[in-house]
Amino acid sequence: QTLTVGTLPSKPDISPNTNLFGDSIVYCQNATATQLTATTNPSNNGGSLKWYTTAVGGTALASAPTPNTISAGTSNYYVAQVVNGVESDRALIRVIVKPAPNQPNAISGTTAVSTNTAYTYSVGAVSGATSYTWTLPSGWNGNSTTNTININTNTTTTGDITVTANLN
């Protein structure tokens, strides 16, 4: 009886994934996720990829998974490279879904403005927010990363103010 032993291929390269930070891909809750990607290691002379949801054992998935971002939490995915019928160790791709921040409440401040006048607008603090992004009408000046902004209307007296709470 003849036994042929193949060389264990290298793990595939997981770096082509978008949003990859270290060994994790980070999404905000309810964000649109992209299908996970990996590339075969060129030192192995080709091969194919197998995707799993378990570190050992289990059945390979039909194709590369697209993470679900409906619920906050962490999911682990694994990919192996198969060369000449020999499967490599599995490379881990950790997907972290961060909870979506609460939306800021209504912006408080005057709705009737005059030209070249200073005003202050604010929203209640959002739990977990590390900064805020304000968008002002064209011609208004103001800059803030907090839940309060001081602005000057300059020459424009109409437009919309928006604010987004950011998690980092």
C-alpha positions, 0 to 999 in steps of 0.5 A: 500500500502506498501512502502519499502525504501532501504538504500542508498549504499556508493559510489564505490571505484575508487582507482583501476584506474591506473594513479589516482592522487587525484580525477584525472587521467592524460594522455598525449595527444595520450597516450594509455588509460586504461578502467576506474575501480571501485570496489563495496564498501564491506560495502554494501554487493555486488552490481553492478556498473553503469557508466555515463558521467553526474553527475545527470540523463542520461543513464548508459553506457553499460560498464566502459568507456576508456577515449579518449586521442586524444584531450587535455582537461578534461572529467568527468566520474561518477560511482554509485553502485547499491545494491538491486535496490538502486543506490548510489550517483555517484563518480567522476573520472576526466580525464585530457589529457595534450597536447603533447609537441612539439618534439625537433628539430634536435640535433646539435653537431658533428657527427664525434667523437674521443675516449676520447673526450668531446663534447656538443650537444643541441636541441632548447627549447621545449615550455612547457617542464620542463626537457629533457631526454638524451640517449647516446651510450654505453660507453659515459658519460654525464648527463643533464636534460636541452636541452644541454648536455656535454658528453665524448665519452670514448672508443666508437665512434659510436651510437645514441643520443636521447632526449625527452622533458618532461612535468610535 
